[in-house]
């Protein structure tokens, strides 16, 4: 199977996923194997939500639409054009996936297969319904993918390299366990936003998407904001208002109530609007329903501080602050070349030969 065959298969998968968007689920004509897979995937979406209450249907469809938008000829070819594909003897690359948001491990899955390797997937129990079904669809549109994709719930065996995503604690285990294998080991990272007080209403509303999408569970979700001294939070809270129905969702509301009680009992100073709390804190990783904030004296000094802590940061949302910043509202819409932790999984896969 050559590179173009692999690309064509993922383009067909993108067309299949285009039927599942936040605008609605609608069956299209001329989608290969649709009679076999369309209703089945609708059922997998339902099962994914029933199995994991954080996987709200709206968020699953948001993730599917995001991948559909990326899996097209122009974007894939733009992504891959700088690489030299010379894999003559495919190896097996194992992927240990997180389960915090729907299909969070799909980019690793795509990267391994598109380079010509075999993939051995160990999924999180929180996200186990969607990807195996999509893998079956790939095998139908490109039969040569059969026997190249394997899922396991057991101990990983018979693999040549590994990509593993987990917490700081599990990363230490991964580093020890896979010390003799080529590996990418990802740890905890969080995303931040840098505000100046000059943001437009539209920018702050867009920031609400970066904060609340997936309930804030993704590493690309903004969990902390940096603001100047004497920053007025009124406009910030006003821009968050469209998300207020989130407090009526039980899992989110339970976390909100619990964390609020902890803050009050500990006599922490906080700001809140009934569905989001702001707590002054130097940490990056905030609990659900909470965003940490910290004041800065100058943008120049803040750049130095954040540069020293770059290994803890996934994305920086801002406007005119740094070169590789993310625009407001775009953290959950990464391009194929936006690699997690800045580690190029295509380059890594191409070295395994």
Secondary structure as the mmCIF struct_conf table of DSSP 4:
data_model
#
loop_
_struct_conf.conf_type_id
_struct_conf.id
_struct_conf.beg_label_comp_id
_struct_conf.beg_label_asym_id
_struct_conf.beg_label_seq_id
_struct_conf.end_label_comp_id
_struct_conf.end_label_asym_id
_struct_conf.end_label_seq_id
HELX_RH_AL_P HELX_RH_AL_P1 UNK A 3 UNK A 17
TURN_TY1_P TURN_TY1_P1 UNK A 18 UNK A 19
STRN STRN1 UNK A 20 UNK A 21
TURN_TY1_P TURN_TY1_P2 UNK A 22 UNK A 23
STRN STRN2 UNK A 24 UNK A 25
TURN_TY1_P TURN_TY1_P3 UNK A 29 UNK A 30
TURN_TY1_P TURN_TY1_P4 UNK A 32 UNK A 33
HELX_RH_AL_P HELX_RH_AL_P2 UNK A 34 UNK A 51
TURN_TY1_P TURN_TY1_P5 UNK A 53 UNK A 54
BEND BEND1 UNK A 55 UNK A 55
HELX_RH_AL_P HELX_RH_AL_P3 UNK A 57 UNK A 70
BEND BEND2 UNK A 71 UNK A 72
HELX_RH_AL_P HELX_RH_AL_P4 UNK A 73 UNK A 80
TURN_TY1_P TURN_TY1_P6 UNK A 81 UNK A 82
BEND BEND3 UNK A 88 UNK A 89
STRN STRN3 UNK A 92 UNK A 96
BEND BEND4 UNK A 100 UNK A 101
TURN_TY1_P TURN_TY1_P7 UNK A 102 UNK A 105
HELX_RH_AL_P HELX_RH_AL_P5 UNK A 106 UNK A 114
TURN_TY1_P TURN_TY1_P8 UNK A 115 UNK A 116
STRN STRN4 UNK A 118 UNK A 122
TURN_TY1_P TURN_TY1_P9 UNK A 125 UNK A 126
BEND BEND5 UNK A 127 UNK A 127
BEND BEND6 UNK A 129 UNK A 129
HELX_RH_AL_P HELX_RH_AL_P6 UNK A 130 UNK A 141
HELX_RH_3T_P HELX_RH_3T_P1 UNK A 143 UNK A 145
TURN_TY1_P TURN_TY1_P10 UNK A 146 UNK A 148
STRN STRN5 UNK A 149 UNK A 151
BEND BEND7 UNK A 153 UNK A 154
BEND BEND8 UNK A 158 UNK A 158
BEND BEND9 UNK A 160 UNK A 160
STRN STRN6 UNK A 161 UNK A 165
HELX_RH_AL_P HELX_RH_AL_P7 UNK A 168 UNK A 177
TURN_TY1_P TURN_TY1_P11 UNK A 178 UNK A 180
BEND BEND10 UNK A 181 UNK A 181
STRN STRN7 UNK A 182 UNK A 186
STRN STRN8 UNK A 190 UNK A 194
BEND BEND11 UNK A 197 UNK A 197
HELX_RH_AL_P HELX_RH_AL_P8 UNK A 201 UNK A 212
HELX_RH_3T_P HELX_RH_3T_P2 UNK A 213 UNK A 216
BEND BEND12 UNK A 218 UNK A 218
TURN_TY1_P TURN_TY1_P12 UNK A 219 UNK A 220
BEND BEND13 UNK A 221 UNK A 221
STRN STRN9 UNK A 222 UNK A 228
TURN_TY1_P TURN_TY1_P13 UNK A 229 UNK A 230
HELX_RH_AL_P HELX_RH_AL_P9 UNK A 234 UNK A 240
HELX_RH_3T_P HELX_RH_3T_P3 UNK A 241 UNK A 248
BEND BEND14 UNK A 249 UNK A 249
HELX_RH_AL_P HELX_RH_AL_P10 UNK A 250 UNK A 265
TURN_TY1_P TURN_TY1_P14 UNK A 266 UNK A 267
STRN STRN10 UNK A 270 UNK A 272
BEND BEND15 UNK A 274 UNK A 275
STRN STRN11 UNK A 277 UNK A 280
BEND BEND16 UNK A 282 UNK A 282
BEND BEND17 UNK A 284 UNK A 284
HELX_LH_PP_P HELX_LH_PP_P1 UNK A 286 UNK A 287
TURN_TY1_P TURN_TY1_P15 UNK A 288 UNK A 289
STRN STRN12 UNK A 290 UNK A 296
BEND BEND18 UNK A 297 UNK A 297
HELX_RH_AL_P HELX_RH_AL_P11 UNK A 299 UNK A 308
TURN_TY1_P TURN_TY1_P16 UNK A 309 UNK A 309
HELX_RH_3T_P HELX_RH_3T_P4 UNK A 310 UNK A 312
STRN STRN13 UNK A 313 UNK A 317
BEND BEND19 UNK A 319 UNK A 322
TURN_TY1_P TURN_TY1_P17 UNK A 323 UNK A 324
HELX_LH_PP_P HELX_LH_PP_P2 UNK A 325 UNK A 325
STRN STRN14 UNK A 326 UNK A 326
HELX_LH_PP_P HELX_LH_PP_P3 UNK A 327 UNK A 327
TURN_TY1_P TURN_TY1_P18 UNK A 328 UNK A 329
TURN_TY1_P TURN_TY1_P19 UNK A 331 UNK A 332
TURN_TY1_P TURN_TY1_P20 UNK A 336 UNK A 337
HELX_RH_3T_P HELX_RH_3T_P5 UNK A 340 UNK A 342
HELX_RH_AL_P HELX_RH_AL_P12 UNK A 345 UNK A 351
#
